[in-house]
């Protein structure tokens, strides 16, 4: 019964028109964003969907930040998965995403979560640095400070960032035409998981005040880390993502773990409905670019090892030139000057 239900879910996803993560393709937007006509152009180019267009028209000043968020999403994803068979190169095909990012895989879960997190992260920081007129600094925490400091400064406005990111990233999945689909529920969940990763990443930053840096007075505020740190947090969630199927509980439909266990996944966990390809060989039908020509680490035992990366096909060893900064010298005041050193190293490439 469970297998039949799982097969039905996959068939439903395969037949349903995909409402893909089109806005990630804003990373390729090369013009400014200061006219409402550009929102309509983005719609025509399938970069914005549904209510995202009206949000663009109403909040035009936010759009350059969303373009930056889309670029950050791409860069962070590519950097996070350089040591895996799936290296996130699929994301560069947006808005015409490859099958592995529209069929409900764990890779899709990660990309959706990271994109939603990036939107919240970028807008929260833009509020605090004065780039947006519609918001300002984040409010001071309600709890009293624990330590010899006082709350002050201009914290990142995470509350506003999360709210806008939810409205924008979830917009395509709240339309009546997709509201009842499994894919809509899964994608909204992963969007939320990404935003929860942002909220739980808040840290306390401080600045000292006093004579000669004595730090007699210390002011602290709540701030976000780099998006790359949040991306690594989500990567850990990716590794333990939960496969789910839709099942009936009484008269209600609910997503449950596919392994039949009653223990539920949490709101900050990633979920998926389709098994991923192994990404060993190129197969455009499933969105696999393959690992032929990928560099591997012959001394590693991890996911970047030649055994894992090359899928047992072997590898070739060659010599390549490596350029590094070296013999750096600090000049008063205030710059560092380095030379470029060239060395030759052995590299290994998958067959």
C-alpha positions in Angstrom: 0.0 0.0 0.0 2.8 2.4 0.9 4.6 1.7 -2.3 1.5 2.3 -4.4 0.8 5.6 -2.6 4.4 6.7 -3.1 4.1 5.8 -6.8 0.9 7.8 -7.0 2.6 10.8 -5.5 5.5 10.7 -7.9 3.1 10.3 -10.9 1.1 13.3 -9.6 4.3 15.4 -9.4 5.4 14.3 -12.8 2.1 15.2 -14.5 1.4 18.4 -12.7 2.6 21.6 -14.4 5.7 22.7 -12.5 5.6 26.1 -10.8 9.4 26.3 -10.7 11.7 28.4 -8.6 11.8 31.0 -11.5 12.9 34.0 -9.4 16.3 32.5 -8.9 17.0 33.4 -12.5 17.0 37.1 -11.4 20.7 36.4 -10.8 21.0 36.9 -14.6 19.3 40.3 -14.5 21.8 42.8 -15.7 19.8 46.0 -15.9 18.7 48.4 -13.1 15.3 48.1 -11.4 13.7 51.5 -11.2 10.6 51.2 -13.3 7.3 49.2 -12.8 7.5 48.2 -16.4 10.5 46.0 -15.5 8.2 43.9 -13.2 6.0 43.2 -16.2 9.1 42.4 -18.3 10.2 39.9 -15.6 6.8 38.3 -15.7 7.0 38.0 -19.5 10.4 36.4 -19.1 9.0 33.9 -16.6 11.2 35.2 -13.8 8.3 36.3 -11.5 5.1 34.3 -10.9 1.6 35.2 -9.7 1.6 37.5 -6.7 5.3 38.1 -7.0 4.5 40.5 -9.8 2.2 42.6 -7.6 4.8 42.6 -4.8 7.3 43.8 -7.4 5.0 46.6 -8.5 4.2 47.6 -4.9 7.7 47.3 -3.5 9.9 48.3 -6.4 12.8 49.3 -4.1 13.1 45.8 -2.8 13.8 44.2 -6.2 17.5 45.0 -6.5 17.9 43.3 -3.1 16.1 40.2 -4.4 18.3 40.2 -7.4 21.3 40.2 -5.0 19.6 37.4 -3.0 19.2 35.2 -6.1 22.9 35.7 -6.9 23.9 34.9 -3.3 21.7 31.8 -3.4 23.5 30.5 -6.5 27.0 31.3 -5.2 26.4 29.8 -1.8 24.9 26.7 -3.2 27.8 26.2 -5.7 30.3 26.7 -2.9 28.6 24.4 -0.4 28.5 21.4 -2.8 31.9 21.5 -4.5 32.7 18.3 -2.6 29.7 16.3 -3.8 28.6 14.5 -6.9 25.7 17.0 -7.1 27.5 20.3 -7.2 24.5 22.5 -7.5 25.2 23.3 -11.2 21.5 22.6 -11.8 20.6 25.9 -10.3 22.3 27.8 -13.2 19.7 26.5 -15.7 17.0 28.7 -14.1 14.3 29.6 -15.1 14.3 26.4 -17.1 15.2 24.2 -14.2 16.4 20.6 -14.7 14.2 17.7 -13.5 16.2 17.2 -10.3 14.9 20.6 -9.1 11.3 20.2 -10.0 10.5 16.6 -9.1 10.6 17.0 -5.3 14.2 15.7 -4.6 16.2 16.6 -1.5 18.3 18.8 -3.8 15.2 20.8 -4.6 14.4 21.0 -0.9 17.8 22.5 -0.3 17.6 25.1 -3.1 14.1 26.2 -2.0 15.2 26.5 1.6 18.4 28.4 0.7 16.6 30.8 -1.7 13.9 31.7 0.9 16.6 32.1 3.5 18.6 34.3 1.2 15.7 36.6 0.5 15.0 37.0 4.3 18.7 37.5 5.0 19.3 40.1 2.3 16.2 42.2 3.2 16.9 42.0 6.9 20.3 43.4 6.4 19.1 46.0 3.9 16.7 47.4 6.5 19.4 47.9 9.0 21.9 49.6 6.7 19.3 52.1 5.5 18.9 50.8 1.9 15.1 50.5 2.2 12.8 53.3 3.1 10.0 50.9 4.2 11.9 49.5 7.2 14.7 50.3 9.6 16.7 48.7 12.4 15.4 45.6 14.1 13.9 46.0 17.5 15.9 45.3 20.7 15.4 41.9 22.2 12.8 41.7 25.0 15.0 39.7 27.3 17.4 41.7 29.6 21.0 41.5 28.5 23.0 38.7 30.1 26.4 40.3 30.8 28.1 43.6 31.2 26.5 45.4 28.2 23.3 47.1 27.1 21.1 46.6 24.1 21.6 49.2 21.4 23.0 49.8 17.9 21.1 48.8 14.8 20.3 45.2 14.7 19.3 43.4 11.5 15.5 43.6 11.0 14.9 39.8 10.8 11.2 40.2 11.5 10.6 42.3 8.4 13.0 40.1 6.3 11.1 37.0 7.3 7.7 38.5 6.6 8.6 39.7 3.1 10.5 36.6 2.2 7.4 34.5 3.2 5.1 36.6 1.0 7.4 36.6 -1.9 8.9 33.1 -1.9 5.6 31.3 -1.1 3.5 33.3 -3.5 3.5 30.8 -6.4 2.5 28.1 -4.0 -0.5 29.9 -2.5 -2.5 30.2 -5.8 -5.8 28.3 -5.9 -4.6 26.2 -8.8 -1.7 24.7 -6.8 -2.9 25.0 -3.2 -3.9 21.3 -2.9 -0.9 19.8 -4.6 1.6 17.8 -2.6 4.4 19.8 -4.3 3.0 23.0 -3.0 2.9 21.7 0.6 6.4 20.4 0.3 7.9 23.5 -1.2 6.2 25.8 1.3 7.5 23.6 4.1 11.1 23.8 2.8 10.7 27.6 2.3 9.7 27.9 5.9 12.6 25.7 7.0 15.0 28.0 5.3 13.5 31.1 7.0 13.6 29.3 10.4 17.4 28.7 9.8 17.8 32.4 9.4 15.9 33.2 12.6 17.8 30.6 14.6 21.2 31.9 13.3 20.9 35.3 15.0 23.9 36.1 17.1 25.0 38.9 19.4 27.4 41.5 18.0 28.9 44.1 20.3 30.9 47.4 20.1 33.0 48.8 22.9 33.0 52.4 24.1 35.5 54.0 26.4 38.8 55.8 26.8 41.5 54.1 24.6 39.3 51.2 23.9 38.9 50.3 27.5 35.4 48.9 26.8 33.9 50.5 30.0 30.6 50.5 28.1 29.6 47.8 25.7 26.6 48.1 23.3 25.2 44.9 21.7 22.6 44.1 19.1 21.3 41.0 17.3 22.9 40.3 13.9 22.9 37.7 11.2 26.0 35.7 10.2 27.1 35.4 6.6 24.6 33.6 4.3 27.3 31.0 3.7 27.0 30.0 7.4 23.3 29.6 7.0 23.9 27.6 3.9 26.1 25.2 5.8 23.4 24.8 8.5 20.9 23.9 5.7 23.4 21.5 4.2 23.4 19.5 7.4 19.6 19.4 7.1 20.0 18.3 3.5 22.0 15.3 4.6 19.3 14.1 7.0 16.2 15.2 5.0 13.1 13.2 5.5 11.4 11.4 2.6 7.6 11.8 2.9 4.4 10.5 1.3 0.9 11.8 1.4 -1.5 9.6 3.4 -5.0 9.8 4.8 -5.4 10.3 8.5 -9.2 10.1 9.1 -10.7 12.5 6.6 -7.5 14.6 6.3 -4.5 14.2 4.0 -1.2 14.6 5.6 2.5 14.2 4.7 4.1 11.4 6.7 7.6 9.9 6.7 7.9 7.3 3.9 9.6 4.8 6.2 6.3 4.2 8.1 7.6 5.5 11.4 5.2 7.6 13.5 7.9 10.1 14.5 7.3 13.3 12.6 9.8 15.6 11.0 10.1 19.1 12.5 9.3 22.5 11.0 13.0 23.2 10.5 13.7 19.9 8.8 13.9 19.5 5.0 11.5 17.1 3.3 11.3 15.5 -0.2 9.1 13.1 -2.1 11.3 11.8 -4.9 14.5 9.9 -4.7 17.6 11.6 -6.2 19.7 10.2 -9.1 23.2 9.1 -8.1 24.6 11.9 -10.3 27.3 9.5 -11.6 26.5 9.7 -15.3 25.1 12.4 -17.4 21.3 11.9 -17.8 19.3 14.9 -18.9 16.0 13.0 -18.2 16.7 13.2 -14.4 18.8 16.3 -14.4 22.2 14.6 -13.7 25.3 16.3 -15.1 27.5 13.4 -14.2 30.9 13.6 -12.7 33.1 13.1 -15.8 35.9 15.7 -15.7 35.3 16.6 -12.0 38.3 17.1 -9.8 38.6 14.6 -6.9 40.8 14.2 -3.8 42.8 11.1 -3.9 43.7 11.2 -0.1 40.2 11.9 1.1 37.7 9.4 2.6 34.7 11.8 2.2 32.3 12.8 -0.5 35.1 14.5 -2.5 37.2 11.3 -2.6 38.1 9.9 -6.0 36.3 6.6 -5.1 33.0 8.4 -4.3 33.2 11.3 -6.9 34.2 9.0 -9.8 31.7 6.3 -9.0 34.3 3.5 -9.5 35.2 4.6 -13.0 38.7 5.6 -12.0 40.5 8.9 -12.6 43.5 10.4 -14.4 46.3 12.3 -12.7 47.8 15.3 -14.3 49.9 18.3 -13.3 48.5 21.8 -13.0 49.8 25.2 -12.2 48.6 26.7 -8.9 48.8 30.5 -8.2 48.9 31.7 -4.6 49.6 35.0 -2.9 52.9 34.9 -1.0 55.6 37.0 0.6 53.0 39.5 1.7 54.2 42.7 3.4 52.2 45.3 5.3 52.9 48.9 4.5 52.1 51.8 6.9 49.4 53.0 6.3 47.4 51.0 5.3 47.8 48.3 2.7 49.2 44.8 2.1 51.3 44.0 -0.9 51.9 40.4 -2.0 53.7 38.6 -4.7 52.2 35.8 -6.8 53.9 32.4 -6.4 53.5 29.7 -9.0 53.7 26.0 -8.0 53.0 22.8 -9.9 50.8 20.3 -8.1 49.3 16.9 -9.0 45.5 16.9 -9.7 43.1 14.1 -10.2 40.1 14.1 -12.6 37.3 11.6 -12.9 37.1 9.4 -16.0 
